[in-house]
Amino acid sequence: MLKKGFRLRKKEDFERVFRFGKPLFFSEIGCRYLPDKPGIRLGFSFSKKHVPLAVDRNRLRRVLSEAFFQLREEWPKGGDIVFFTVRKPKKLGIEGARQITGNLFQSLKKAK
């Protein structure tokens, strides 16, 4: 589980990121990034339609957050990031999650 300081928790924060954040898509997983505050906060919004079992949704959250923290030196300066599903993901392991987060960081560096 993510520490409190790294979690996006309020409905208003999720709505703000979805409304004003920059969309990025990586096969079955997408994300929105909103650079505004110093410090990184993560949120996850996985649909029951795409990932019907809670066990699988929780595993997806854990794998993505673990990969995110393994690439800590490449983090952007600050902002909010929300990961979501675009379609039903195939089995996502730690290597696939690392690839997704690595691509996210590369996309954010190019955008600057």
C-alpha positions in Angstrom: 0.0 0.0 0.0 1.2 3.5 -0.8 2.2 5.8 2.1 -0.3 8.5 2.8 1.9 11.3 1.4 2.0 9.5 -2.0 -1.8 8.8 -2.3 -4.4 10.8 -4.2 -7.5 10.3 -2.0 -10.2 12.9 -2.5 -12.8 12.8 -5.2 -12.1 16.4 -6.1 -8.4 15.6 -6.7 -9.3 12.7 -9.1 -11.8 14.9 -10.9 -9.2 17.7 -11.3 -6.6 15.4 -12.7 -9.1 13.8 -15.1 -10.3 17.2 -16.2 -7.0 19.1 -16.6 -4.3 16.4 -16.7 -2.3 15.4 -19.8 -3.5 12.0 -21.1 -0.9 9.3 -21.8 -1.7 5.8 -23.1 0.4 2.6 -22.8 -1.5 -0.4 -24.4 -4.1 -1.4 -21.9 -3.1 1.1 -19.1 -3.5 4.8 -19.4 -2.6 7.7 -17.1 -3.2 11.3 -16.7 -0.5 13.6 -15.3 -1.2 17.0 -13.8 2.0 19.0 -12.8 1.0 21.4 -10.1 2.4 20.8 -6.6 5.8 19.7 -5.4 5.8 16.1 -4.6 4.3 13.1 -6.4 0.9 11.7 -5.6 -0.5 8.6 -7.3 -4.1 7.5 -7.8 -5.5 4.4 -9.4 -8.9 4.1 -11.1 -9.4 0.6 -12.5 -12.9 -0.3 -13.8 -14.8 -3.4 -12.7 -15.7 -3.7 -16.3 -12.1 -4.2 -17.4 -10.8 -5.9 -14.2 -13.8 -7.6 -12.6 -12.0 -9.3 -9.6 -10.9 -7.1 -6.7 -7.9 -9.4 -6.2 -6.7 -8.5 -9.7 -7.4 -4.8 -9.3 -5.4 -4.7 -6.1 -2.5 -6.7 -7.6 -2.4 -4.3 -10.5 -2.2 -1.4 -8.1 0.6 -3.0 -6.1 2.6 -3.9 -9.2 2.3 -0.5 -10.7 3.2 1.3 -7.5 6.2 -1.0 -6.9 7.5 -0.4 -10.4 6.9 3.4 -9.9 9.0 3.4 -6.7 11.8 1.3 -8.2 12.3 4.1 -10.8 12.4 6.8 -8.2 15.4 8.6 -9.6 13.5 9.3 -12.9 10.5 10.9 -11.2 9.3 14.3 -12.4 9.6 17.2 -9.9 6.0 17.0 -8.8 2.4 16.6 -9.7 -0.5 14.1 -9.6 -0.7 10.9 -11.6 -3.8 8.7 -12.0 -3.5 5.3 -13.7 -6.6 3.8 -15.3 -7.5 0.9 -17.6 -8.4 1.5 -21.2 -9.3 -2.2 -21.9 -8.9 -5.5 -20.2 -5.2 -5.9 -19.4 -3.4 -9.1 -19.9 -1.4 -10.5 -17.0 0.8 -7.6 -16.0 4.0 -8.5 -14.1 6.6 -6.3 -12.6 8.6 -6.1 -15.9 5.6 -4.8 -17.8 4.8 -2.3 -15.1 8.4 -1.1 -15.1 8.1 -0.6 -18.9 4.9 1.4 -18.5 6.3 3.6 -15.8 9.6 4.1 -17.8 7.6 5.1 -20.8 5.6 7.5 -18.7 8.8 9.2 -17.4 10.2 9.4 -20.9 7.0 11.0 -22.2 7.0 13.5 -19.4 10.6 14.5 -20.1 9.9 15.0 -23.8 6.9 17.2 -23.0 9.0 19.7 -21.1 
